[in-house]
Amino acid sequence: MMESPTVVLDTLEAALEWASDRLEEAGIPPGRESNWAMQRRHQAEWMVPALEAVWEHGRERIWSHAAGLAEWHEHRYRLLDLGCAYGTFSLACAALGAQVTGYDWHTPGPNIDTDACRFYGRDIEADRPLVETYDRQDCIALLEVLEHLHCHPRGLFRRVCEALTDGGLFVGSTPDPDTWPEAVPPSELAAMPETLPMDQRPDRHVRLYTPDEVAGLLTEAGFSGIDIDRTGSPRYHWRATV
């Protein structure tokens, strides 16, 4: 079993920095160093709000907070990190007490696997269940991934809903088209294909989504309690429950 960090993780930012240090020690995939440096510079912008949502949701369902953020509990909070990339968010959640699975299909998996955190190469746009029925998750995260999808997101959002336990939480973040500094060619959401071969899906920004579009996708998939927070410009965050 992975040990709790030796330092006291008294802030969520500290949990992310601890995870980033462990990943650097394990080795960043060759050729990805500049991308990693950019992520580490901006990671708090998109990961801290999601980490806070996970912590609050997990504390209500399973965790006790009497001993601080680094406390472990016998009953693990299950979290699936979709498009986990280098694994920073996954590892931070594991350090805070979650049982984490990370999926990514573009970034080589991190050189870290523990009893609390496992990484797999997995195509999340494939039309297949994200988890087995008996392994439904308490939380699923989709951080800075929506804008990279080449297929219509309705299928993924539906599969996320099906993979969560009753009361489960879906957290995500994506660039806000009103404030994002980089130009991304517009495209009609209705024209996006339902499926697309992997070799036709390069790793790049494909489309930016308005908050109203995300709210519509969440509602269509069966989510409720939808909360979209635009205070984290140039990106926004969402929370929704089953």
Sequence and secondary structure as in RCSB ss.txt:
>XXXX:A:sequence
MMESPTVVLDTLEAALEWASDRLEEAGIPPGRESNWAMQRRHQAEWMVPALEAVWEHGRERIWSHAAGLAEWHEH
RYRLLDLGCAYGTFSLACAALGAQVTGYDWHTPGPNIDTDACRFYGRDIEADRPLVETYDRQDCIALLEVLEHLH
CHPRGLFRRVCEALTDGGLFVGSTPDPDTWPEAVPPSELAAMPETLPMDQRPDRHVRLYTPDEVAGLLTEAGFSG
IDIDRTGSPRYHWRATV
>XXXX:A:secstr
     SS   SHHHHHHHHHHHHHHH   TT HHHHHHHHHHHHHHHHHHHHHHHHHHHHHT   TT TT   SS
 EEEEEET TTSHHHHHHHHTTEEEEEEESSS   S   SSEEEEE  TTSSS SS GGG EEEEEEES GGG  
S HHHHHHHHHHHEEEEEEEEEEEE TTT SS      GGGS S   GGG  SS      HHHHHHHHHHHT EE
EEEE TTTTEEEEEEE 
